[in-house]
Amino acid sequence: EAIEKGGYDHFMLKEINEQPRSIADCMRGRLDAKNGRLVLGGLRDYMNKFQNADRIIITACGTSWHAGLVAEYLFEEFARIPVEVEYASEFRYRNPVISEKDFVIAISQSGETADTLAAIELAKSKGATIFGVCNVVGSSIARATHAGCYTHAGPEIGVASTKAFTAQISVLTMMALMLGYQRGTLTESKYVQLLNELEGIPVKVEKALKMNSNVEKIAEIYKDSRNFLYLGRGYNFPVALEGALKLKEISYIHAEGYPAAEMKHGPIALIDEEMPVVFIATKDTSYEKVVSNIQEVKARKGKIIAVVTEGDTVVRGMADHVLEVPDTAEAFVPLLSVIPLQQLSYHIAVMRGCNVDQPRNLAKSVTVE
Ligand code: AGP
């Protein structure tokens, strides 16, 4: 086992640090920005269906569902097709309206999640096309879908999903760019510009990982907190959910993720000097709005930990702690902003003496409903 951990104390830490490579592996042979090429073999025979779908339905559980939420923003922004993101466990029992014109994407690291598998069977029985985004080759979900794309993140051992999440987002990003280009909702020049930016993401993830020692210091300060709030908007809203889930599952600290603007509709009542609030406040179209949400928390004496874009001075002047990530296209920010959140949950859990790789009550894949 020590050899498998490759010198790391835990699989989770190894997997967090592997992300520059796992994302590059996921894009290898698919993305060639220099020549403006993006090829997803799994989509070849289904591109027509995908392109002409009335609606995309994404179904998944847990972290994979969060990747699906990021994809909702991606598909709607680049390809202008309406998207619904469904918890597989709800979808399967809701008698949902599904037709042959729907393109269903099922996301699963393990490819064995019982609820996701059942949701696939249901959608299939209604005539929809089902596309899988799985990590485990030959898994049940990979076999149950009409077609799919593997994430090629390599085996993920830690129960808390990290590198599988960023690989899922990478595949979904490539799908959205391809779809936008084919449908003509993304111009050639924008498409090429985005392909180039995406190809450079692994290097930027490497840079984001360098915040580790700063993250460790913050973890030391807040490790005994009883609650955490994670807030983000737009593409960073699913990242807020993911940050909160990571903390809950491995450190057993209660954490909630919320769209930052929803805070005033309830969670703001929780804020006092005891409450650490993690803001994902990168420079994007909702930046100014997030800044005013930070002010609201500050006025109530909440402790502010902010994930910001490199060089940010405004949030730096307001927050108690900042963690920088490199600048990128707004749509690709989740691939970077989630990194310090993974590290934060990891360090807090280690400092609390928790079993990071095998947290209590959790299994790596949930094969029962
Ligand atoms: C993530 O950290 C969790 N352990 C969990 O939410 C997981 O993402 C979920 O059970 C779905 O698993 P899957 O991707 O293998 O289908």
Boltz pocket constraint, residues with backbone or C-beta under 6 A from the ligand:
constraints:
  - pocket:
      binder: B
      contacts: [[A, 61], [A, 62], [A, 63], [A, 64], [A, 107], [A, 108], [A, 109], [A, 110], [A, 111], [A, 112], [A, 113], [A, 116], [A, 159], [A, 160], [A, 161], [A, 162], [A, 249], [A, 362], [A, 363], [A, 364], [A, 365], [A, 366]]
      max_distance: 6.0
